[in-house]
Every structure is written in structure tokens, then in C-alpha cells.
Amino acid sequence: MKLVFIGAAHEVTGSCHYLEAGGKNILVDYGMEQGVNAFENAPLPVEEARIDYVFLTHAHVDHSGLLPLLYAKGFRGQVFTTDATADLCSIMLRDCAHIQMMEAEWKNRKAKRSSSVEGQEPLFNMEDAEGIIRRIVPCNYNEMIQVCEGVQIRFTDIGHLLGSASIEVWLTEEGRTKKIVFSGDIGNKNQPLIRDPAPTEEADYVVMESTYGDRLHPKDRLDYVKELAAVLKETFDKGGNVVIPSFAVGRTQEILYFLRKIKVGRLVEGHENFPVYVDSPMAVEATGIFQENRRECFDAEAMELVNAGINPISFAGLKLSITSDESKEINFNETPKVIISASGMCDAGRIRHHLKHNLWRPECTILFVGYQSVGTLGRSLVEGADEVRLFGEPIQVRAQIKQLRGLSGHADKEGLIEWLSAFKEKPKKVFVVHGEDSVCVSFAECLRVEHGQRAYAPYSGTVFNLLSNEFEYEAQPVMRKKKDKPASGVYARLLAAAQRLLALVKKSDGLANKDMARFADQINSICDKWE
């Protein structure tokens, strides 16, 4: 019974943990890395085709974004997650595949123009996204689920995103049962729309995030409606646009909630009828999913509006942009407006086009409403860049760059400690992950010294034996280096198929001799054909 740390170890994105118990290979999250990551991630301990199950905490791409790649490399197991996360993944994973395919197409066009013969294949395609979506098993909150013999799980609302959950996992091997809790991303209290994180009371081991483990949100919470209204009035008075880079799922719906209050209260004097554009097909779909899951996931304040027949994230003047032509028309309309577009860190998507049209205009405001990872365009703008490059062109930064401080889907240091303190007995070990290098170190030290927790911040590749309560291997940090170019195209598909075949062979032990013999004959026949 082992726990191996793969992704988001001393880093914020690319969450992935591996469990081995009772002959089963399990992943908890399989996320995409975003921005600059300093350390190399250890490879999965087994081939992708040998993974039996994935337990998914929530739909954000830094936790779910590589699931289509898992399918492309032969995974045919089940993905367990909450109902709302399953709904969100149905759009987010397709969007990930679309971005992969579009970026590969753009790079190939660029290569042709420069007479390069090198082709670029997407990391995965839409078929892979559709394939993994079909493997998802939707689950209810607070329901005990028997995954297989020796493995049980339960999802608890963690208040970070619609459908987000901490996951309790019970593993039984050699007649002994151990319980490990994966926090996922722990939500901030008193967020609009969604509920506060629910506590968990018992665990042998805890794997918890530490994104904001070195800082506190303001004690006196900002009046976000008032602050946002002030930004709108200042910008509209100058004749400019307010451009909001926003995560399509979660943060966009929160901003719509605030904007509805501003509209109803007529808080932007002289511009009461300002238009709001949501320019992200995924955000539009996600907003619909929020509506569908409102009774399971909305908090009491939002439900008061729903029960009164009021849509808390819709209002007069809201315009939803779906097609590329509709997106292009936004910047040809001179009326001062709000433009909400993805991605939230400005590293892909339609937001980059809106920045190109508005960054150089001193009358405009770029308003950031979420975390910006190191190495992203959003982080550069927040840190005061005078010039950025978009679509190969230098763009002067003359617009106002502002942030709504404290608006976060993540708990701060106190919130993280409060969640951990809810356990009736201190766990045997608390593993601190999903934070920048210095944050993981300092938060683990805080838990040890100030709270008496047996806390440890593992690096990628660390192996812990859950039965003996001992480390089998304590990995040291390996700085990221340029990787060899991966196999691409049809050859990559062939390698993935070979991995899947090998996984089937390894699982065939125990079949009847005649069945194994027939299987061997079929493999040899294929080899004879191609040799």
C-alpha cells in the first residue's frame, strides 16, 4: 500500500498523486501544468494503460487537464468524481483538446512559413477528450462508494468550485485498512454562489494543498460590489473598456453575480445601462451548468434569489459571445463596456485578442480577479510590465492594471489550518502539496512548530508506505531541464497501443491456459505480419 507524489509537489499546478493498494493502480487528479514550473515531475510508476481508476477532486485544468492524454496512452478505467464536476469536465476537457489542436495547427502553419519540415502534433485530440468523458462516473456528495474490493471513497463539498470535493479514500490490504484524505483545493469562506468548505473529522493520512499557505486574506473583506462599481465608473467616465481576464468556470460566474448587484442597484452613475460581454463559449456553457446544479451546490444567499424566481447570474445588458465573428465585433463597438474573457491567466484563448485591442489604450482598465502563476502573461502584467508580446507583436501597456484583492477561491493560511484542525485526532502524517516551493516549506514548518502536526512537504517521486508509516524513498528536487522531443503523430499512437497491449498481458495472469495460449498466438501473428 503506497502513496507516490507525482505533480504539484513544491509547485502550484499539475496536481497528481498515485496510490497502489490491493493490486490496483489509482491516480488522484491528473492535471496540466500552467506557467513556469521549476522542478521535474517523476513519471507515473506504471504505464497509463495499467491505471485502474482516477479519483478527481474538481474540474479545473490543473487537476483534470491531462485526463485526455491518459486516455490517449491507453487508460480504459473509470474516473470517479461529483455530478457537477462530471458536467463541467464534459466542456472543459473538450476545450483543452480544442486548444491543443489549435495550437498545433498554428505552429504547423508557422513552421511552413519558415520552411521548417518539423511537424507538431497535439498532445491529445478531441477523440481522446470524448473517450475520457465516457469513462466518468458521476457521484453524489457524502455517499459511500464501493469502487472495488478493498477500495471505498466518499466526496465532501470543499467549497472551491461548483462540484469541488475533498476525497476520503479507504484502502484495505492484508486485512488492514488505512484512510487517506485528499483535500483538493480548499475553498475560501463566504464566497458568492457556492457553499463554505465542509470539514472531515478522521484520517490516518492527509494530503492537503497550500496555495495561500503563506498569506492571509484581508480581515475586513472588501465590498467587492462597491470596489468593482468604482472601477467601472472611473473607466467608463474616460470612455474606456474594463477587460476582465477570468477563469471560465467559477470566477466568471462570481463576477456575473457581482455585476447583477451593480445593475440592480444602479451603482455606476451615468452608465447604468452599460453592456457586459461574456466572450468565452466555455464560460457560457459553464454558466448553464451552474444553473443546472444550483440546488446541490449554491449557498443560502444565492438560493434565496433562486427560490424567488431570480437568476443570480443574469441581468439586462448581458451579452453572450459564442462565435469568433461575435468575438471580433466586440472591439469594433465603441460603447464603454465590460469584457469578461478566458483564460484567467492570459496564456491562451480569446482574452489575448482583447488585450491586443485594449492594453495600449490609457482610458481602459485590465482588471485581474484571480491568481496569476509565475511565467504567465497575467503575472507579467500584474508585476508591472511596460510591454508584452501578443501574436508576435510588441504591445505597449498603457491601460490601468488593477486587481480585486482578496477575491480568491482558495482558503488563506488561517482557512487551511482551520480545515486541518477539524480532524478529531491528529493524522499520522500531513503531506503539504500544491504550493510554490517556499510556501510548501514554510507552511509545513508552521504546521509542525506551531500546531504539533507531523507535516512534510514531499518532492515529486517521494514514495510513502501507508502500512508501515515509513518513507520508502524521499526524493530530492530535480530542476527542470529541456526534455527530449516526444514521439508524435501516428508513431505516438503506436506506442500508446503497445502500452495498452502490455497492460492487458500483465492483467491476463490467472486466465485459463487455453485463453492465454490463444492470446499469445494472436500477438505472435501480429508480429509475424509486420516483421
N, C-alpha and C positions, 0 to 999 in steps of 0.2 A: 504494500500500500504506500504509494509515493505521491508527492506533490513536487512538480518541477515548474520553475518560474521561467517563462519564455519572453513575453513582451510587457511593456510598461513597467520595467524594473529600473528604478532611478530615472525614469522618463515618464512623460505625461500621456503619450498616445501609444497605440498599437497593443492594447491590452490582450493578454493571452496567458492562460495558466493550464498546465497539464496534470491530470490525475490518472493514476494507474491503480486499479483495485479489482480483485476477483477476476483477473484475466481481461478486464475491459479497459479500453483506452478512451479517455474523456478529455475534451477541451472545455474550459470555461472562458468564453469570449474568443474571438479571433479577429482582432481589429487592425485597421490600417494605420500606419504611422503618418503623422502630419508634421510639417515643418522640419526643423533640423533636429536629428536625434544623435546624441554624442556616442552612444555605445552600440556595439554589435549585439544583435539578438541571437541566442543559441537556436539551432534548428530544432524542429519538433523531434522528440525522442523516437517516434515511429513514423513510417510513411503515412501520408494523408489518407490513403485508401484503407489503412488499418484503424483509423479513428472510428469508434463505435457511436459516440454521442457528443453533441455540443450543448452546453447549458449557457444561454445568452442572457446577460443582465439587462441590456436595453439596446435600442436601435441606433444610437449614434455610431458613425462610421469608424471611430477609433476603437469601438468594441465589436462591430459587426462587419466592417467593410471588406475583410478578406474571406468571408464565407464563400462567395462565388469561386474564388481561387481554390479553396479547399475542395469544392465540387469538381472543378476542372482537373484536379490532380487525383481524382478517384474516390473521394469520400461519398459514401452512399448510406450513411447512418441517419439518425434523427437529430433535429435541432429543437430543444425544448425551451420555450420562452412564454411570456404572458400573452394574452389575447391582443392587447393593444400594441405590444412590440411586434407581434406577428403581422398585424395590419400595417404598421409603419415600415417594417422591413420589406413588405411587398412593393413599396415605392422606392425606398432608399437604396436597396440593393440593385434594382433596375437602373436607378440614376447613377450609381457607382459604375455599372457596366457601360452605360452610355458615355460617361466621362472618359473611361479607359479607351473606348473605341474612337471617340472624337479626338482625343489627344494623340493616339497612334496615327490616325488619318492625317492630322495636321503635321506631325513630324515627318511622315512619309512624303507629303507634298513639299515640305521644306527640303528634304533630302534630294528630291528630284530636281529642285531648282538649283541646288548646289552641286549637281552631278554626282552625288553620293549614291553608291549602289546598295548601301546598308538599308534594309527594311526594318520597320518597327511593328511588332505585334502587340496588341493589347494584353495586359496582364490576365484578363479574362473577358468573356463576351456576354452578350445578352442570354445566350443559351445556358451558360453557366449560372447566371443570376436566376433564371427561371427554374433551373434544376434544383438549386438550393432552396428556393422558396417552397417548392413542392415537398421538401423534407422537413418543413417546420411543423412542430406540434404545439398548437396554442394551449395554454394552461391558465387556470384561474388563480388569483391571489389566494394565499392561505390554504390551499388544497394540497394534501399529502399525495405525492405521485410516485408510484412504484415504476421506476424506469426499467429495471430488470432485477433478477435475483441479486441481492446484495447491494443495490443502489436505490436510494429514495431521495427525493428532493422536495422542496417547498419554496415558493416565491412569496416575498413580503414587499409591500409597497415601500420604496426608499425615497420617493418624493423628488427625484431629479428631473424626470421627463415623463410624459404620458407613457404608462406601461413599464417604467423602470422598476427594478427589483433588486433586493439582496437575495442571495440564494443559499438556503440551508441544504447541505448535502450530507446524507448518512451513508457511510461505506462500511460494509461488513466483509471481513476476510479472516479465515482461520478461526471462525467463531467469535471474533472480536469486532465491535462496532466503534467507529470514530465519526464524530460530527465536525464538519468544517463549514464555516460561513464565509461566503464571498460577498463583500459589501456592495460591489458595483460602485457606481458614483453616488455618494450620499448627498441628498438634496439639501438645499438651503431652506430654512423655515420661512413661513409666511410668503411664499411665492404666489403670484397670481395664478388662478385656474386650478393648479394641482395641489394634492394634499401634502402635509408635512411627512417626513420620513417616519416610518413605524419602527419601533425597537425590536431587537431579538434578545432573548434572555439567556440562552445556553449555547455553548460551543466548546469543543476541545481546542479547536484552532480557528483563527480569524485571519482572513486576507482582506486588508482594507486600503482604500485609496487615501491619498494625502495631497491632492492638488493644491489646496489652500492651507496646508498644514503649518505654514509659517506666517500667517497673517489673519487679521480679524476684520470682519465686515464692520462698517460704522455702527456704533451703538445706537445712535439716533438715525434710524433708517431714513434715507432720502424719501421725500414725497416725489416719487417718480413721475406722477402725472403733472405736478407743478413744474418740475425740472424740465420735462420734455416739452411742455407748453411754452416755457420761456425760450428754449432753443428754437422752436418753430416760429414764434413771433419775431425774434431777433433776425432770423434768416429771411423770413417772408417779407419783413419790412424793407430789407435790402434787395428784394426781388430774386432771391436765390432759391435753390432746392436743398432739402435736407435728405441726404443719401444715407441709408442705414444698412450697412453690411450685417446680415443677420442669418443665423442658422435657420434653415428652412423648417426644421422640426423643433418645436419648443419655444425658442426665443421669439420667432416671428409671431406666434400666437399670443405671447405675452405682450408684445408691443401693440398688437391689434387691440388687446384688452385695454391698455392704457389710452390708446388713441380714441377708442369708443367713449371713454370717460371724458376726454378732452372735447370731443364733438358734442356730446350730450350737454356738457356744462358750458359750451361756447366760450372756452378759455383762451382762445387765440383771437384777441380783439382785432377787428378789422379784416380777419381772414377766416371767419367762422366756417366757410364752405370749402376749405382747402381740400384738394383731391389727394388720395392716398393710393399708390400703386404697389401691389404685391407682384413683383416681377420674378417669379420662380414657379415653374409648373409643379415642382415637388412641394413647395410651400403651400400651394393651392390645394393639392391633394391631401397633404398632411392636415390642413385646417379642417377639411371634411372628416378626416379620421378622428380628430379631436372631438368633433360634434357627435360622431357615432359612439364614442367611448365615454361620453361625458358623465353618465350616471355611475360608472365604475371608478372613474379617476378624478373628477372635478371636486374641488373643495367646497365648503359650505357657502361661501360668498358667491361663487360662480353658480352654484346650484339654485340659489335664491332667484337669480335672473332667469335661469332656465325654467324653473317652475312657474315663473311669472310670464312665460312665453316670450322672453327676450333672448336673442342670440348675443352672448357676451363678447364675441369676437367678430361682429359685423356691424356696419353702420352706413349711413348715407355718404356717398362720395368715395366708397371703397371700390377700386377697380382692379380686377384680376387679369394679369397678363399671362397668356399661355404661349402663343406663337412667337416666333422670332420677329415677325413683322410688327406685332403689337409691342414687343420689347423695344424695337428701334424707334417707334413713333413716340415713345415717352419723352425722349430728349429733344424732339422737334417741337414739343408743346412748351411754350414759354411761360405758362402759368406756374407760379411758385407751387411746389408740390413736395410730398414725401414719397421717396422711392425706397421700398424695402426689397432687398435682393440678396440672394445667396451667391457665394458661400460667405459664412460669417467671418472667416479669416482672410478673405480676398484672394485665395490661392487658386480659385477656379470659378467657372460659372459666369452668369450674366453681370454680376456686380462689377467685374473688371471693365466692362463696356461703360457702365455708368460712372465709374471713377475716371475713365478716359475723358468723358464729356464734362465732368464737374470739378475734378481736382484743381484745374488751372483757374477756376473762377473764384475770385476773392469773396463774392457775395454768397457763395454756397457753404454748406456745413456737411462734413462727413462725421456721422455720429456712431461711435462704436458702442455696442451693447453686450459684448461678451469677451471671453478670454481669447488672447492672441498668442499663439505658440511662437517660440523662437524660430526665426527663419522665414516666417510668413510675411506677405506684403502688408497685412494688417498690423503686425508687430512693428514693421519699419515705419509706418505712418504714425502710429501711436508714439513711437520714440522720437519723432520729430524730423523725419527725412524731408529734405528740401526738394528732392527729385526722385522719381521712380520710373521704372520702365514697364510699359504696358504694350503688348503686341509688337515688341521690337522698337518702340518709340520712347524717347525720354519725355516725361510729363512733369512740368513744374507743379509743386504743391503750393497753391495759393489759397485754397479753401481753408476754413476753420476746421481743425481736427479736434473733436471733443469725445468724451466718454461719459456714459451714465455709470458713475462709480457705485460699486456695491451691488449692482444688478447681476446676480450670479445664480446659476443652477446648482453650484457646489456649496456644501457646508464650509464654513471657515474653521479655524483651529478649534474654537470652542465647540462648534457643532459636531466636529469629528470626535472630540473627546466625550461629548455628551452621548453620542451614539454608542461608543465603546463602553462607556460607564454603565450602560443599561444591562449588561450581562451580569447575572447574579453572582457568578464566580469568575474570577479572572481566568482567561484561557491559558492553556499550557504555552502557547506561543501566539504572538500577534505579528503577522508579516505586513510590513508597510510597503506599498507599491503605488504606482500611478501618481508620481510627483516628480518634479525636477530633482536632479541629483542632490543638491544641497538641502532641498526640502525633505526628501526621504530621510536623509541622515539626521537632520535637526529634529524632525517630528518623532522619529524612533527614539532618539535620545531623550526628548521631552517625556514620552510615554514611560521610559524606563526610570528616569531620575525622579520625575515629579508625580508619577501615578503608579509606580510599582509594577508596571506591566512588563512581561517578558517579550519585549518588542525587538524586531530585527528587520533590517531593510536589505533584502536579497538582491544580488545582481543576476542578470539573465544567465541561466544554466545551473543555478543552485538547485540541488536535489535534497528533499527532506523526507525521511521515513516517518510516516504517521503512526505506525505501530510502535516503533522503538523510541519515538520522540527524539530522534537524533538526525543531524545532518549527515548525509552520505557524501555530499560534495558541496563545498562553499565556493562558488565561482567568484573570480575576481573580474573587475571591469576590463572589457576589451574595447579599445577605441575603434570607432567605425573607420573602415578603410574602403577604398573603391573596390566594389565587387566585380568578379568576373561577369562578363556579359552572359545572361541566362539564355538557355535554349529557347528558341522562339518558333512560332508558326506550327506547321504540321509536325515537325520533329518534337516539339514540346508536347503535342497531343500524344505522340507515340510513346514518349517517356512516361506520361501520366497513365496511359493504358497499361504499360508494362508494370508500373507500381500497383495498379489495381489487380492485375493478374497475380502478382506475387502475394498480395494480401489475401486473395482467395485461396491460393495454395496453402498459405500458413494456417488459414482457418479450416482447411479440409481434414486436418488430423482428427481422426475419430469417425470419419465416414467409413462405410463398408468398403472392403478391399476392392471389390469389383468396380465400385464408383470411382475410387481413387485411380485405379488402373485405367479406366476409360478416360478420366480427366487427363492423365499423363499422356495417353495415346493422342488425344486431341491437341495437346500442346506440342508434342513432337511432330504431329502432322503439319501444324502451322510452321514450325521451324524448318522442316524439310522443304516446304513450299518456297520459303524465302532465302534459303541458303544458296 
